[in-house]
């Protein structure tokens, strides 16, 4: 994998999606997170969902890119059929364990099949700003969060603002955090397990102005 092409953009995308999940609920155990569109494996959603404790299914027809991100640690498994994906999803959701699955298939075809089989997601990442995007509108319950890949949402911006956080670059992947700051601790500690390309590199994370000044 050419890490120079993936970092820091991949890390920043992952941080943003980690925040999009956490600003909506603190605990994601036994919840399904979904993305299904060309290039979905590049978004960083799989790593973000694993860090949040969710099960994720990322459907992408770009097999080469999906395999590249699998080698980077984003996915626990990559599969070719929805049946394989659903078997793993049901088991891990039942046990409350995080799991990231990459399904290498045509997204629209798989979404139609998933909807027919009653697949429900708590969070759907789309490539469209249209909340009623037809390929995903039939998945999940009425309160499912549908977030377009791109700019941070108002929910995320508000969540960060209340904490005084914004993205900043650390010169090393270690930082002294309060013991109850689980979100940032998990990010710093566990991101390399899901994104090997960050190892031995500078780390991005959310920081307050005071924290930034203290390490300047």
Secondary structure as GFF3:
##gff-version 3
##sequence-region A 1 216
A	DSSP	alpha_helix	3	6	.	.	.	ID=ss1
A	DSSP	alpha_helix	9	22	.	.	.	ID=ss2
A	DSSP	beta_strand	32	36	.	.	.	ID=ss3
A	DSSP	three_ten_helix	40	42	.	.	.	ID=ss4
A	DSSP	alpha_helix	45	52	.	.	.	ID=ss5
A	DSSP	beta_strand	55	60	.	.	.	ID=ss6
A	DSSP	alpha_helix	63	71	.	.	.	ID=ss7
A	DSSP	beta_strand	77	79	.	.	.	ID=ss8
A	DSSP	alpha_helix	82	95	.	.	.	ID=ss9
A	DSSP	beta_strand	99	104	.	.	.	ID=ss10
A	DSSP	alpha_helix	107	116	.	.	.	ID=ss11
A	DSSP	beta_strand	123	126	.	.	.	ID=ss12
A	DSSP	alpha_helix	134	137	.	.	.	ID=ss13
A	DSSP	beta_strand	145	148	.	.	.	ID=ss14
A	DSSP	alpha_helix	154	163	.	.	.	ID=ss15
A	DSSP	beta_strand	166	170	.	.	.	ID=ss16
A	DSSP	alpha_helix	182	194	.	.	.	ID=ss17
A	DSSP	three_ten_helix	196	198	.	.	.	ID=ss18
A	DSSP	beta_strand	203	207	.	.	.	ID=ss19
A	DSSP	alpha_helix	209	215	.	.	.	ID=ss20
###
